[in-house]
Amino acid sequence: MRTIAIVVLVAGVLALAYGGFSYTQDTHEAKLGPLQVSVPEKKRVNVPIWAGVGLVVVGAGLLVAGKK
């Protein structure tokens, strides 16, 4: 229980600190016989502030509840 609480708490703090995360997705634009052209496309996912605050509150609550 304590490990899950710490993971949720850290996830909340990271969500508040960074505001989201980005990832790269390969999109295939053209296939011409054996030649294949792919273009990496960078996308960003924003994490709302309320979600980060919620994760921090839930993580802290689990941490306190685990000690009882």
FITORZA-835141 format. One line per 5 residues: number of its first residue (from 1); their letters; for each residue y, x, z of N, C-alpha, C, O. Coordinates in nm, 4 decimals. Example, Ala and Ser with C-alpha at 12.3 -4.5 7.8 and 13.67 -1.06 7.14 Angstrom:
% residues 2
1) AS) -0.5690:1.3190:0.7800:-0.4500:1.2300:0.7800:-0.3300:1.3200:0.7800:-0.3319:1.4236:0.8465 | -0.2250:1.2850:0.7080:-0.1060:1.3670:0.7140:0.0030:1.2900:0.7870:0.1138:1.3409:0.8039 $
This chain:
% residues 68
1) MRTIA) -0.1184:0.0823:0.0000:0.0000:0.0000:0.0000:0.1257:0.0874:0.0000:0.2237:0.0569:-0.0680 | 0.1216:0.1950:0.0761:0.2375:0.2831:0.0850:0.2654:0.3522:-0.0486:0.3812:0.3698:-0.0866 | 0.1602:0.3907:-0.1192:0.1770:0.4572:-0.2488:0.2415:0.3627:-0.3499:0.3312:0.4028:-0.4241 | 0.1966:0.2385:-0.3529:0.2538:0.1398:-0.4450:0.4009:0.1172:-0.4115:0.4841:0.1069:-0.5016 | 0.4332:0.1095:-0.2830:0.5717:0.0895:-0.2401:0.6602:0.2043:-0.2857:0.7720:0.1818:-0.3320 $
6) IVVLV) 0.6118:0.3255:-0.2730:0.6902:0.4422:-0.3141:0.7089:0.4441:-0.4650:0.8175:0.4765:-0.5132 | 0.6045:0.4099:-0.5406:0.6148:0.4062:-0.6874:0.7163:0.3010:-0.7315:0.7978:0.3274:-0.8200 | 0.7125:0.1822:-0.6710:0.8070:0.0762:-0.7060:0.9490:0.1173:-0.6678:1.0430:0.0926:-0.7433 | 0.9649:0.1786:-0.5532:1.0966:0.2238:-0.5081:1.1536:0.3299:-0.6020:1.2709:0.3235:-0.6390 | 1.0724:0.4260:-0.6401:1.1169:0.5315:-0.7320:1.1497:0.4721:-0.8694:1.2473:0.5128:-0.9323 $
11) AGVLA) 1.0697:0.3771:-0.9160:1.0978:0.3120:-1.0438:1.2317:0.2393:-1.0397:1.3064:0.2420:-1.1375 | 1.2623:0.1753:-0.9294:1.3902:0.1078:-0.9145:1.5071:0.2041:-0.9145:1.6095:0.1784:-0.9778 | 1.4923:0.3146:-0.8438:1.5991:0.4153:-0.8391:1.6207:0.4754:-0.9778:1.7348:0.4952:-1.0196 | 1.5121:0.5045:-1.0493:1.5252:0.5585:-1.1848:1.5881:0.4572:-1.2792:1.6676:0.4946:-1.3654 | 1.5537:0.3295:-1.2645:1.6128:0.2249:-1.3483:1.7627:0.2159:-1.3245:1.8395:0.1964:-1.4187 $
16) LAYGG) 1.8046:0.2297:-1.2004:1.9476:0.2270:-1.1697:2.0178:0.3537:-1.2190:2.1313:0.3469:-1.2663 | 1.9525:0.4671:-1.2085:2.0147:0.5941:-1.2464:2.0298:0.6074:-1.3982:2.1348:0.6503:-1.4461 | 1.9270:0.5715:-1.4737:1.9285:0.5917:-1.6178:1.9681:0.4661:-1.6958:2.0174:0.4774:-1.8080 | 1.9481:0.3488:-1.6401:1.9867:0.2260:-1.7077:1.8955:0.1852:-1.8208:1.9246:0.0879:-1.8904 | 1.7872:0.2552:-1.8414:1.6931:0.2213:-1.9482:1.6167:0.3437:-1.9927:1.6222:0.4493:-1.9297 $
21) FSYTQ) 1.5453:0.3276:-2.1026:1.4708:0.4410:-2.1576:1.4684:0.4280:-2.3093:1.4892:0.3197:-2.3640 | 1.4429:0.5393:-2.3759:1.4372:0.5397:-2.5217:1.3016:0.5924:-2.5657:1.2353:0.6676:-2.4942 | 1.2629:0.5512:-2.6840:1.1370:0.5968:-2.7423:1.1542:0.6084:-2.8928:1.2463:0.5508:-2.9508 | 1.0645:0.6837:-2.9551:1.0685:0.7054:-3.0989:0.9532:0.6308:-3.1645:0.8381:0.6414:-3.1223 | 0.9865:0.5557:-3.2679:0.8853:0.4796:-3.3407:0.8866:0.5271:-3.4858:0.9921:0.5318:-3.5491 $
26) DTHEA) 0.7698:0.5619:-3.5381:0.7599:0.6028:-3.6778:0.7514:0.4793:-3.7657:0.6638:0.3946:-3.7481 | 0.8430:0.4704:-3.8600:0.8391:0.3602:-3.9561:0.8016:0.4171:-4.0916:0.8567:0.5185:-4.1344 | 0.7094:0.3529:-4.1580:0.6646:0.3994:-4.2887:0.7478:0.3298:-4.3951:0.7374:0.2088:-4.4153 | 0.8301:0.4081:-4.4624:0.9221:0.3532:-4.5609:0.8606:0.3488:-4.7005:0.8852:0.2541:-4.7751 | 0.7814:0.4489:-4.7371:0.7297:0.4531:-4.8741:0.5937:0.5214:-4.8783:0.5698:0.6216:-4.8108 $
31) KLGPL) 0.5061:0.4645:-4.9591:0.3774:0.5273:-4.9895:0.3668:0.5365:-5.1408:0.3574:0.4349:-5.2096 | 0.3682:0.6589:-5.1919:0.3577:0.6822:-5.3349:0.2357:0.7691:-5.3612:0.2443:0.8919:-5.3599 | 0.1224:0.7047:-5.3850:-0.0022:0.7776:-5.4046:-0.0371:0.8547:-5.2793:-0.0416:0.7973:-5.1704 | -0.0624:0.9857:-5.2928:-0.0970:1.0641:-5.1745:0.0254:1.1004:-5.0892:0.0108:1.1521:-4.9785 | 0.1443:1.0736:-5.1405:0.2663:1.1065:-5.0683:0.3090:0.9897:-4.9805:0.3230:0.8767:-5.0272 $
36) QVSVP) 0.3293:1.0187:-4.8540:0.3709:0.9152:-4.7596:0.4938:0.9654:-4.6847:0.4924:1.0733:-4.6255 | 0.5980:0.8869:-4.6884:0.7226:0.9237:-4.6231:0.7391:0.8358:-4.4995:0.7364:0.7131:-4.5087 | 0.7560:0.8993:-4.3847:0.7800:0.8236:-4.2625:0.9103:0.8714:-4.2000:0.9431:0.9901:-4.2012 | 0.9818:0.7767:-4.1465:1.1113:0.8061:-4.0864:1.1031:0.7726:-3.9375:1.0750:0.6582:-3.9020 | 1.1271:0.8702:-3.8503:1.1277:0.8389:-3.7068:1.2541:0.7597:-3.6718:1.3650:0.7972:-3.7097 $
41) EKKRV) 1.2352:0.6511:-3.5999:1.3463:0.5665:-3.5601:1.3529:0.5639:-3.4076:1.2556:0.5291:-3.3407 | 1.4673:0.6006:-3.3546:1.4845:0.6056:-3.2099:1.5354:0.4703:-3.1614:1.6345:0.4182:-3.2124 | 1.4669:0.4145:-3.0626:1.5056:0.2853:-3.0075:1.5310:0.3012:-2.8579:1.4741:0.3889:-2.7929 | 1.6175:0.2148:-2.8044:1.6518:0.2189:-2.6619:1.6269:0.0826:-2.6002:1.6638:-0.0205:-2.6566 | 1.5640:0.0835:-2.4839:1.5403:-0.0375:-2.4064:1.6266:-0.0284:-2.2814:1.6119:0.0640:-2.2014 $
46) NVPIW) 1.7160:-0.1243:-2.2652:1.8037:-0.1262:-2.1479:1.7392:-0.2056:-2.0358:1.6870:-0.3148:-2.0580 | 1.7430:-0.1506:-1.9156:1.6916:-0.2188:-1.7971:1.8120:-0.2767:-1.7232:1.9022:-0.2018:-1.6857 | 1.8154:-0.4085:-1.7014:1.9301:-0.4676:-1.6327:1.9443:-0.4154:-1.4890:1.8462:-0.3765:-1.4256 | 2.0667:-0.4157:-1.4404:2.0941:-0.3666:-1.3053:2.0195:-0.4498:-1.2015:1.9686:-0.3956:-1.1034 | 2.0127:-0.5826:-1.2229:1.9456:-0.6687:-1.1256:1.7976:-0.6341:-1.1143:1.7388:-0.6485:-1.0071 $
51) AGVGL) 1.7364:-0.5885:-1.2243:1.5945:-0.5505:-1.2186:1.5768:-0.4228:-1.1355:1.4823:-0.4122:-1.0572 | 1.6672:-0.3265:-1.1525:1.6603:-0.2035:-1.0741:1.6809:-0.2303:-0.9260:1.6093:-0.1759:-0.8418 | 1.7797:-0.3148:-0.8941:1.8054:-0.3496:-0.7548:1.6857:-0.4248:-0.6969:1.6470:-0.4020:-0.5822 | 1.6270:-0.5149:-0.7770:1.5093:-0.5894:-0.7312:1.3918:-0.4984:-0.7014:1.3221:-0.5174:-0.6017 | 1.3692:-0.3995:-0.7869:1.2600:-0.3052:-0.7625:1.2837:-0.2236:-0.6351:1.1901:-0.1971:-0.5596 $
56) VVVGA) 1.4073:-0.1845:-0.6121:1.4378:-0.1086:-0.4904:1.4135:-0.1945:-0.3671:1.3553:-0.1479:-0.2691 | 1.4581:-0.3208:-0.3716:1.4394:-0.4103:-0.2563:1.2919:-0.4365:-0.2315:1.2459:-0.4317:-0.1174 | 1.2172:-0.4642:-0.3386:1.0722:-0.4917:-0.3230:1.0003:-0.3661:-0.2730:0.9149:-0.3757:-0.1849 | 1.0330:-0.2489:-0.3275:0.9698:-0.1253:-0.2822:0.9986:-0.0954:-0.1366:0.9095:-0.0549:-0.0619 | 1.1249:-0.1155:-0.0957:1.1603:-0.0937:0.0449:1.0907:-0.1958:0.1348:1.0452:-0.1615:0.2439 $
61) GLLVA) 1.0825:-0.3202:0.0896:1.0134:-0.4233:0.1665:0.8654:-0.3930:0.1842:0.8099:-0.4115:0.2925 | 0.8021:-0.3463:0.0776:0.6601:-0.3096:0.0869:0.6413:-0.1904:0.1789:0.5433:-0.1831:0.2530 | 0.7349:-0.0972:0.1740:0.7251:0.0218:0.2596:0.7386:-0.0170:0.4068:0.6660:0.0353:0.4913 | 0.8298:-0.1071:0.4378:0.8479:-0.1517:0.5757:0.7296:-0.2379:0.6208:0.6828:-0.2252:0.7339 | 0.6816:-0.3254:0.5321:0.5695:-0.4120:0.5664:0.4402:-0.3315:0.5842:0.3533:-0.3706:0.6621 $
66) GKK) 0.4273:-0.2204:0.5129:0.3078:-0.1377:0.5246:0.2996:-0.0637:0.6567:0.1909:-0.0254:0.6998 | 0.4129:-0.0433:0.7210:0.4130:0.0302:0.8482:0.3755:-0.0586:0.9667:0.3395:-0.0085:1.0732 | 0.3840:-0.1903:0.9481:0.3543:-0.2812:1.0600:0.2057:-0.2960:1.0820:0.1636:-0.3686:1.1720 $
